[in-house]
Amino acid sequence: MMKSFRIVRAGLAFTAIMAALPADARVLDPAKPEDAVEVMKRAQCGPKDGTPAVYHWSGRIYSRVEGEPDRLLLAGEGMNIRQCVTVTDAKRGTGYRQVSREVMIFTDPKTGEIVRNWTNPWTGETVDVMHIANDPVNVPAAFPYGADGKPFRPGFRRMGPWLAMPMEVPLFYNNVLAGDYQDYVGGKYHAMEIFDFIAPAAEILDTRNPTAHPSISWVRISDWMPWMKMRGRQGQLVFNAVGTKLNSFDELPALLKDEIAARYPAYTQAPPTDDARPNETTWTAFRKWIDQRRQQQERRPAE
């Protein structure tokens, strides 16, 4: 009798769980353009429109100079806070737009403390550090189909129980710190950002889960940070970091939360979903930073 009662109770519990599931719950197929966009949205965004998502990453930064060993220069702690909104196009289908802002704090690889001043190992000069604080970092809307009618094919890879989402972003454009003749004399900004997201397939493909929490590997190969004051020295920086999507801003490390509270209070919230500002980069932010410092020096009374 007791055994029969337990069976009936278990059956009722299962029925209640099934009844609580969304009526349109299903397993997404990344081979379908509409589902592929939904998978990407689940990886990038919060559980619903207007709900923020927070990514955190941690890594190290090396130099790469021809003819010498690579050097570990700095470590870093970073975060991006974003939100998404559904957008619809008559030809391209239903997709989403993402708006965000991000901070990355440079730290000492040995002590973990925030680096405020940095001694350039090549020139011997000590310079002020400008940490990365870009607002906004918005992403163009993603749709199941392009303007040319071609389907969205992000190149997802099923690897056992995991769904991998690799993404390479080659960058080559005029450096905002240079002049108007870069096609003739060089000086282009040349970099590559490599993002590799990976999530349990059972989580990210099953719409019974309101969102997914992928892990991320991030590699960036770029020119020197402008604040390093390298004066055109040959070489590059290599960033290597790992991270994940968090449940909330509160899960960020204390070092990041304290620094954001003290110096970047706007970064506790994502930009509004209708944000139309041009994107900020390290280089555009540095130009504003250095111009402001120069103006302050010009206003100082002569000693």
C-alpha positions as CSV (number, residue, x, y, z in Angstrom):
1,M,0.0,0.0,0.0
2,M,2.7,2.4,1.0
3,K,4.7,1.6,-2.2
4,S,1.6,2.3,-4.3
5,F,1.1,5.6,-2.5
6,R,4.7,6.6,-3.3
7,I,4.3,5.7,-6.9
8,V,1.1,7.8,-7.2
9,R,2.7,10.7,-5.4
10,A,5.7,10.6,-7.7
11,G,3.4,10.5,-10.7
12,L,1.5,13.5,-9.5
13,A,4.8,15.5,-8.9
14,F,6.0,14.7,-12.4
15,T,2.6,15.8,-13.8
16,A,2.9,19.1,-11.9
17,I,6.4,19.7,-13.2
18,M,5.4,19.0,-16.7
19,A,2.3,21.3,-16.4
20,A,4.6,24.1,-15.1
21,L,6.8,24.0,-18.2
22,P,6.3,26.6,-20.9
23,A,3.9,25.3,-23.6
24,D,6.4,26.1,-26.3
25,A,9.4,24.4,-24.6
26,R,11.5,22.6,-27.1
27,V,15.0,21.6,-28.0
28,L,16.7,24.0,-30.4
29,D,18.4,22.9,-33.6
30,P,21.6,25.0,-34.3
31,A,21.4,23.9,-37.9
32,K,18.2,26.0,-38.3
33,P,18.9,29.8,-38.8
34,E,16.1,30.8,-36.4
35,D,17.3,28.4,-33.7
36,A,20.9,29.4,-34.2
37,V,20.1,33.0,-33.5
38,E,18.2,31.9,-30.4
39,V,21.1,29.8,-29.2
40,M,23.4,32.9,-29.6
41,K,21.0,35.1,-27.7
42,R,20.8,32.5,-24.9
43,A,24.6,32.5,-24.7
44,Q,25.0,36.3,-24.8
45,C,21.9,37.7,-23.0
46,G,19.9,37.6,-19.9
47,P,16.8,35.3,-19.5
48,K,14.5,37.9,-21.0
49,D,14.6,41.3,-22.8
50,G,15.8,44.1,-20.6
51,T,17.3,41.7,-18.0
52,P,21.0,42.2,-17.6
53,A,23.7,39.6,-18.1
54,V,27.2,39.8,-16.7
55,Y,30.3,38.2,-18.0
56,H,33.5,38.0,-15.9
57,W,37.0,37.0,-17.2
58,S,40.5,36.8,-15.8
59,G,43.8,36.4,-17.6
60,R,47.3,37.5,-18.4
61,I,49.0,39.8,-20.9
62,Y,52.2,39.0,-22.7
63,S,54.5,40.9,-25.0
64,R,55.5,39.4,-28.4
65,V,58.6,41.1,-29.8
66,E,60.6,39.7,-32.7
67,G,64.0,38.4,-31.6
68,E,63.3,38.2,-27.8
69,P,61.4,35.9,-25.5
70,D,57.8,36.7,-24.6
71,R,57.4,38.6,-21.4
72,L,54.5,38.4,-18.9
73,L,53.7,42.1,-18.4
74,L,50.4,42.3,-16.6
75,A,47.4,40.3,-15.4
76,G,43.8,41.5,-15.7
77,E,40.3,41.2,-14.3
78,G,37.4,42.2,-16.6
79,M,33.6,42.3,-16.8
80,N,31.0,43.1,-19.4
81,I,27.4,44.0,-18.4
82,R,24.8,43.8,-21.2
83,Q,21.2,43.5,-22.1
84,C,19.3,42.5,-25.2
85,V,16.1,43.4,-27.0
86,T,14.2,41.5,-29.6
87,V,14.1,43.1,-33.0
88,T,12.2,42.0,-36.1
89,D,12.8,42.7,-39.8
90,A,10.3,41.8,-42.5
91,K,13.0,40.1,-44.6
92,R,15.6,39.0,-42.1
93,G,13.3,37.6,-39.5
94,T,13.3,37.9,-35.7
95,G,16.6,38.5,-34.0
96,Y,18.1,40.5,-31.2
97,R,20.2,43.6,-30.5
98,Q,22.8,43.7,-27.7
99,V,24.1,46.7,-25.8
100,S,26.9,46.6,-23.2
101,R,29.7,48.4,-21.5
102,E,32.9,46.8,-20.1
103,V,35.8,47.3,-17.7
104,M,39.1,45.5,-17.5
105,I,41.5,46.3,-14.7
106,F,45.2,45.7,-15.1
107,T,46.8,44.0,-12.1
108,D,50.3,42.9,-11.0
109,P,50.8,39.2,-12.0
110,K,52.6,38.5,-8.7
111,T,50.6,40.4,-6.1
112,G,47.2,40.7,-7.8
113,E,47.1,44.3,-6.8
114,I,45.8,47.0,-9.2
115,V,48.6,48.6,-11.2
116,R,48.3,52.4,-11.2
117,N,51.8,53.1,-12.6
118,W,53.8,50.9,-14.9
119,T,57.5,51.0,-15.6
120,N,58.1,50.2,-19.3
121,P,60.8,47.5,-19.4
122,W,62.0,48.7,-22.8
123,T,62.3,52.4,-22.2
124,G,62.6,52.5,-18.4
125,E,59.9,55.2,-18.3
126,T,57.2,55.0,-15.6
127,V,53.8,55.8,-17.1
128,D,50.3,56.1,-15.7
129,V,48.0,53.2,-16.5
130,M,44.7,53.7,-18.2
131,H,42.5,50.8,-17.5
132,I,40.0,49.6,-20.1
133,A,36.6,51.2,-19.6
134,N,34.6,51.2,-22.8
135,D,31.1,52.6,-23.0
136,P,29.3,51.5,-25.1
137,V,30.3,48.2,-26.7
138,N,27.2,47.5,-28.7
139,V,26.7,44.7,-31.2
140,P,24.7,45.0,-34.4
141,A,21.5,43.2,-34.5
142,A,21.7,39.4,-35.3
143,F,19.0,37.9,-37.6
144,P,18.3,34.5,-38.9
145,Y,18.9,35.8,-42.5
146,G,21.2,38.4,-43.9
147,A,20.2,41.3,-46.0
148,D,21.3,39.2,-49.0
149,G,18.9,36.4,-47.9
150,K,21.7,34.1,-46.8
151,P,21.0,32.1,-43.6
152,F,22.8,32.7,-40.3
153,R,25.6,30.1,-40.0
154,P,27.7,30.7,-36.9
155,G,29.7,27.5,-37.1
156,F,28.6,26.0,-33.8
157,R,30.2,22.6,-33.0
158,R,28.7,19.8,-31.0
159,M,31.5,18.1,-29.0
160,G,30.1,15.3,-26.9
161,P,27.9,16.9,-24.1
162,W,29.1,20.4,-25.1
163,L,28.1,23.0,-27.7
164,A,31.1,25.1,-28.7
165,M,30.6,28.5,-30.3
166,P,33.9,29.8,-31.8
167,M,34.1,33.4,-33.0
168,E,37.1,35.2,-34.6
169,V,36.9,38.9,-35.1
170,P,39.7,40.3,-37.3
171,L,40.2,44.1,-36.9
172,F,41.9,46.4,-39.4
173,Y,41.0,50.1,-39.5
174,N,42.3,53.6,-39.2
175,N,43.9,54.3,-35.9
176,V,42.1,57.3,-34.3
177,L,45.4,58.5,-32.8
178,A,47.0,58.8,-36.3
179,G,46.4,61.1,-39.3
180,D,44.5,60.8,-42.5
181,Y,47.3,59.2,-44.6
182,Q,47.6,55.7,-43.0
183,D,46.9,53.9,-46.3
184,Y,50.2,55.4,-47.5
185,V,52.5,55.3,-44.5
186,G,50.9,52.6,-42.3
187,G,49.8,53.0,-38.7
188,K,46.5,51.1,-39.1
189,Y,45.1,49.5,-36.0
190,H,45.5,45.8,-36.5
191,A,44.2,43.2,-34.1
192,M,42.2,40.0,-33.7
193,E,39.8,39.1,-31.0
194,I,39.1,35.4,-30.6
195,F,36.1,34.3,-28.5
196,D,35.4,30.6,-27.8
197,F,32.1,30.0,-25.9
198,I,31.3,26.6,-24.6
199,A,28.1,25.5,-22.8
200,P,26.5,22.2,-21.8
201,A,24.3,21.4,-24.8
202,A,21.5,20.1,-22.5
203,E,21.3,23.6,-20.9
204,I,21.7,25.9,-23.9
205,L,19.5,24.0,-26.4
206,D,16.6,23.2,-24.0
207,T,14.3,26.2,-23.9
208,R,12.9,25.0,-20.5
209,N,16.1,26.7,-19.2
210,P,15.4,30.5,-19.5
211,T,19.1,31.2,-20.3
212,A,22.5,29.5,-20.4
213,H,25.8,30.2,-18.6
214,P,28.6,29.4,-21.1
215,S,32.3,29.5,-20.2
216,I,34.4,31.6,-22.4
217,S,38.0,31.6,-23.6
218,W,39.2,35.0,-24.9
219,V,42.4,35.7,-26.8
220,R,43.3,39.2,-28.1
221,I,46.4,39.9,-30.3
222,S,46.8,43.7,-30.7
223,D,49.1,46.6,-30.8
224,W,50.6,48.0,-27.6
225,M,48.2,49.8,-25.3
226,P,48.7,53.5,-26.2
227,W,49.3,54.4,-22.5
228,M,52.4,52.2,-22.6
229,K,54.1,55.0,-24.7
230,M,56.1,52.6,-26.9
231,R,56.9,55.3,-29.5
232,G,56.4,52.9,-32.5
233,R,58.4,50.1,-31.1
234,Q,57.9,46.8,-33.0
235,G,55.8,44.2,-31.2
236,Q,52.4,43.2,-30.0
237,L,50.4,42.2,-27.0
238,V,48.8,38.8,-26.4
239,F,45.9,38.7,-24.0
240,N,44.7,35.2,-22.8
241,A,41.8,34.9,-20.5
242,V,39.0,32.6,-19.4
243,G,35.6,33.5,-17.9
244,T,31.9,32.7,-17.6
245,K,28.5,34.3,-17.5
246,L,27.5,35.0,-13.9
247,N,24.1,35.0,-12.3
248,S,24.4,38.6,-11.3
249,F,26.7,41.6,-10.8
250,D,27.1,40.6,-7.2
251,E,29.1,37.5,-8.1
252,L,32.0,39.5,-9.5
253,P,35.3,39.5,-7.5
254,A,35.5,42.1,-4.8
255,L,38.4,43.8,-6.5
256,L,36.3,44.5,-9.6
257,K,33.2,45.5,-7.7
258,D,35.2,47.9,-5.4
259,E,37.0,49.5,-8.4
260,I,33.7,49.9,-10.3
261,A,32.1,51.5,-7.3
262,A,35.0,53.9,-6.8
263,R,35.8,54.9,-10.4
264,Y,33.2,53.5,-12.8
265,P,29.8,53.6,-11.1
266,A,27.8,53.6,-14.4
267,Y,29.1,50.1,-15.1
268,T,26.8,48.5,-12.6
269,Q,24.0,48.8,-15.3
270,A,23.9,48.1,-19.0
271,P,23.2,50.9,-21.5
272,P,19.6,51.3,-22.6
273,T,18.4,49.0,-25.3
274,D,17.9,51.9,-27.7
275,D,21.5,53.2,-27.2
276,A,22.6,54.7,-30.5
277,R,26.0,56.0,-29.5
278,P,29.1,55.0,-31.5
279,N,31.2,52.3,-29.8
280,E,34.1,53.2,-27.6
281,T,37.5,51.5,-27.9
282,T,40.7,51.6,-25.9
283,W,42.0,54.0,-28.5
284,T,39.1,56.4,-28.6
285,A,39.0,56.4,-24.8
286,F,42.7,57.1,-24.6
287,R,42.4,60.0,-27.0
288,K,39.8,61.6,-24.6
289,W,41.9,60.7,-21.6
290,I,45.2,62.2,-22.9
291,D,43.4,65.3,-24.3
292,Q,41.8,65.9,-20.9
293,R,45.2,65.6,-19.2
294,R,46.8,68.0,-21.7
295,Q,44.0,70.6,-21.1
296,Q,44.5,70.3,-17.3
297,Q,48.3,70.9,-17.7
298,E,47.6,74.0,-19.9
299,R,45.3,75.4,-17.2
300,R,47.8,75.1,-14.4
301,P,49.4,78.4,-13.4
302,A,53.1,78.7,-14.3
303,E,55.4,78.1,-11.3
